[in-house]
Amino acid sequence: MGRELRIYERPALERPVLIGAFRGWNDGGQAATLAAGYLARLWGAEKFADIDPELFVDFQATRPLVSLDEGQTRRIEWPENTFYRARIPAANRDAVLLVGVEPNYRWRTFSELVAELASDLGIELVITLGALLADVPHTRPAPVTGAATDPKLVDELGLQLSRYEGPTGIVGVLLDACRRASIPSVSLWAAVPHYVSLAPSPRAAKALCERLSGVLGVQVDVAELAEAEANYVEQVSEAVA
């Protein structure tokens, strides 16, 4: 593996799945990264690796952040892609969560790094989360579509074969890398109202978690997202009115 992939501790995993989400083009209303971050917190995920952003991120487009440590020392936080491991509650399997930012450069190298790590960890299924802007109202549940390139997986999980043609993001390139590495992969996409594209959408994040729950055959507690969803609908309705 390339030196850009920094592994701090190699975890022992049982029947692992990889769940990935990236800020940027694939993340309308920040729903995908909101869902992935929620799962990481809900499952008590722990960081075990990341990808050095130096070769992949344009820091003028995605700038690092400066923060104060204990109110005194200035610290720079770089826009990394981070891997976490977690035990899925009430399931005999583990999850690897990849949460980060869509790279600006070297997408093929980046995707091959992720696919190589997935193979090395024995990942049985890769699931990417995405969110797109669409003509959907904020007053109704967010629709979620699921697609895969493997016809067998499509039948098993009740998905559909991807027939999309057009521009793609890092999610599409990563799924292609997984296909070439013979790793089964699924892509879940939630629709977000185009007229509130800048506001974080807990409604779409909740819909992604619920669809993910069905794919994995496990229960995901979405009570916190449901509460945030109610506030989201109320605030957007007031703004629209």
PyMOL commands that set and color helices and strands:
alter all, ss='L'
color gray80, all
select helices_A, chain A and resi 28-42+53-55+107-121+151-157+170-180+194-196+202-216+223-240
alter helices_A, ss='H'
color red, helices_A
select strands_A, chain A and resi 5-7+17-23+46-51+65-69+73-77+81-87+94-101+125-134+144-148+160-161+185-193
alter strands_A, ss='S'
color yellow, strands_A
deselect
rebuild
show_as cartoon
